Amino acid sequence: MTMVGPEIADQTRLLRLLRDGPRSRVELADALGLPRARFAAEVDRLTTQGLVETAGPAASRGGRRSSLLRMAGQVRFGAVVVGDGRLEVALTDGELTLLTRYAEPLDVRVGPEAAVSRAVEVLGKLRAEAGLAKLAGVGVALPGPVTVRAGAPAVAPALPGWHQFPVRDTIAAELGCPVQVDNDANVMALGELHAGTGRAFDDFLYVKLGNAVGCGLILDGALYRGAASGAGDVGHLPLAEDGPLCGCGQTGCLEAYCGDAALVREAVTAARAGRSTALGDRLAATGPLTTADVGRAVTDGDPVAQTLVRDAARRLGQVVVSLVSFVNPAIVIIGGAAPGIGPVLLAEIRGVVYRRSTPLATGSMPIVLSDLDDRAALIGGARLISDQVFAAC
């Protein structure tokens, strides 16, 4: 059976409802506002296309028992995440539940051809292992600005040599399915919207940390990209003219203070200056420090490591103050923080934001760490492409 896709808006709405889990025929018909005969006809068409299937009887509501409908078992979406020295690939079902995932080290400096080829190879292997002839679609997250209409990265310090490489078209040609590409902050925000804390909110900010710093904006229940898909690119907001050099070539960017490379840079400086015994011992024992080393030092109570995290969080908090005042989100979600630094980071950001923002904007606005860990981008990648596949006709 070959999956085609929704043909009319009613089918699109039905599939989006089922993406959130099985529902009874009666419940779905009521939600769609369709006459029973019309609803049954659309369900039959989607069943024939291999997109919907019956999932047994629904709970009794009195009278004749309805049946449950769900996304068909053969619907599979692929997700690809590039960044932070890793390539991650996963398959989800039609409800965007992670079924299979794979990760391996990746140096993006090998170039887009080699990296994309490897992603296609892994996707093909996972597809074959699942016994599928074709995926419903693939969503790709990249660590930097993306020209979404072209499906290609724009100039991004985290992706040297990738500028305008046709990531979307290359993967689509190899796998024969729809592909959508976006920056990782946007994709992770979609993951939160579908399966994380953000699911309960229509308006929120997702602040993504890591080698690249960014922000995904969910407004009125949908991802907001801006006129040229550049909304949320906060990593290169200038905080100081004479600040540290950023990977973009400018000085004093937020990322130059709060990115993983910045945190490691300050940790190495502290270790070499003898200000932190914990970091100094680690540097002497293992060589180059990592964010994991900083996280362990923070967890072990090293005051210098904790101060480094607080300093970075204070800078980030200042930017969040501006974002909160401008957007007025219902919640701010922080993701991508290195293991061990989250609680200290969060406490400092909260202190800055609640102290510097107006009560009207923050009186009932929580600031929390993401509870999806490293799943946000994979689930978000599947959500990204499913939004396209199930787009309004």
Secondary structure, DSSP 8 states (H G I E B T S, - for coil): -------SHHHHHHHHHHTT--EEHHHHHHHHT--HHHHHHHHHHHHHTTSEEEEEE----SSS--EEEEE-TT--EEEEEEETTEEEEEEE-TT--EEEEEEEE--GGG-HHHHHHHHHHHHHHHHHHTT-S--SEEEEEESS-EETTTTEE-S-TTSTT-TT--HHHHHHHHH-S-EEEEEHHHHHHHHHHHHSGGGG-SSEEEEE-SSS-EEEEEETTEEE--TTS-TT-GGG-BS-TTS-B-TTS-BSBHHHHHSHHHHHHHHHHHHHTTS-HHHHHHHHHHSS--HHHHHHHHHTT-HHHHHHHHHHHHHHHHHHHHHHHHH--SEEEEE---TTTHHHHHHHHHHHHHHHS-HHHHTT--EEE-SSGGGHHHHHHHHHHHHHHT---
